[in-house]
Amino acid sequence: MEFTKILGKDIEEWKQEYPILEKIIATEPVFWQNPRQQTFREAIKKITLHEGDIKAAEERLQRFSPYIAKVFPETQSASGIIESPTVHIAAMQAELEKMYKLTLPGSLLLKCDSHLAISGSIKARGGIYEVLKHAEDLAMAHRLLTVNDDYAILDSEKFRSFFSGYSIQVGSTGNLGLSIGMIGAQLGFRVTVHMSADAKQWKKDLLRCKGVTVIEYGSDYSKAVEAGRKQSQADPTSYFVDDENSTNLFLGYAVAAARLKSQLDEMNVVVDDEHPLFVYLPCGVGGGPGGVAFGLKMLYRDNVHCFFAEPTHSPCMLIGLLTGQHDRVSVQDFGIDNRTDADGLAVGRASAFVGKTVENLLSGVYTVDDAELYVLLSMLANTERMYLEPSALAGVYGPVQLFRSNAGQQYLAEHKLSGKMANAAHIVWATGGSMVPEEIMQQYYHEGLRRLKQRTS
Ligand SMILES: *Cc1c(COP(=O)(O)O)cnc(C)c1O
């Protein structure tokens, strides 16, 4: 190993330049404050996406809402808008204080993307949005649809037969494929999902049931994406949903911000100079958390503090941001194995597009052990009767680490927040879980209980 160089430097040189790498490479949990963070006014100057882009995405989802309500009846009560509840989790907050022996001032809330309609994860935002946009682009180019139409007409033999002349492909660790497959197949597209080795069997089975072609790879996410991109490029009727580079996915996620703001307003959760908002987002390749963080920064600017959460074995965004090398480095380059039970986060190389977009906006990144995810899973189930998949618990560890770590304390002090924390709101983004089959969820839960007992005995 000592002879391999990463971008011309050996591991020892990298560690000297970035001392925190010692712990990251040893897969110990860390809390990293982003030294490149700037004020919103400074940071936004370099970003080419604008408020108008998010607005356009919001309006597109609105246009599709009559169609969504018609073909996915579970969205009827929300008039075809796919959105999740935001809830206080005071019992969990109290349990966290007990478990980690600290006080968590402010209020703790859960954003329940675990319960988003159609695919039960945050991917029901970006993934579905991108397929809808592609369908609209195609139908409009062929003069089959205008913005003034009632999009419920898409639920017809005419449109399904039209879309069946086109295919959509995507590389995924599971949830993105599930999302793209569900909406793509419903519209009539031929869909191929390239699944990494981490993908759970039930996700593949469910997609095959819907008529989606699932190709399985023994390798990790980056390889599945590469293979999908290649196959798609060879077919002129094929569209590739590029999780590593897609602005459409990103904007689909960003729409979450304005919706969350309405919910917070309704709940009388104030966000201003005296009431800071902290948001903790589980991160895989970066599009989901990046899009949501971008949207939130556009609305709340310097009053929102966004942190990404990654497994200790897959800290790809952390390594990309820390070194400033983005997708030119992978966790495997540094000898980290990218093996985690948090399948939604099992990504070894981050999106450079997302990294560069958020590098001056993001407050920091922290890592969390798989064991911790299981413990938190069972704690949340016991206190709030909320059942999430392991990836989705990564956010819950954020407030604990913010108050417990020196880096977290330093962040609060530097931003003159220490005196305002009693007024703070902490939103943990629960990114998935409601589609997990009952018996698999029971296994997760019992794994968490077992570890919980070890700790408290
Ligand atoms: C995909 C996913 C994430 C992270 O989203 P990225 O866009 O890959 O960063 C987080 N949690 C779950 C459950 C996911 O499926």
The ligand as a Gaussian input file, in Angstrom:
#p B3LYP/6-31G(d) Opt

LIG

0 1
 C      -30.293000       7.876000      -2.070000
 C      -30.503000       7.949000      -0.635000
 C      -29.868000       8.922000       0.143000
 C      -28.874000       9.917000      -0.381000
 O      -29.144000      10.541000      -1.610000
 P      -27.965000      10.782000      -2.643000
 O      -28.590000      11.560000      -3.728000
 O      -27.466000       9.443000      -3.103000
 O      -26.881000      11.515000      -1.905000
 C      -30.135000       8.914000       1.502000
 N      -30.973000       8.012000       2.062000
 C      -31.603000       7.081000       1.344000
 C      -32.514000       6.122000       2.032000
 C      -31.394000       7.005000      -0.031000
 O      -32.014000       6.070000      -0.737000

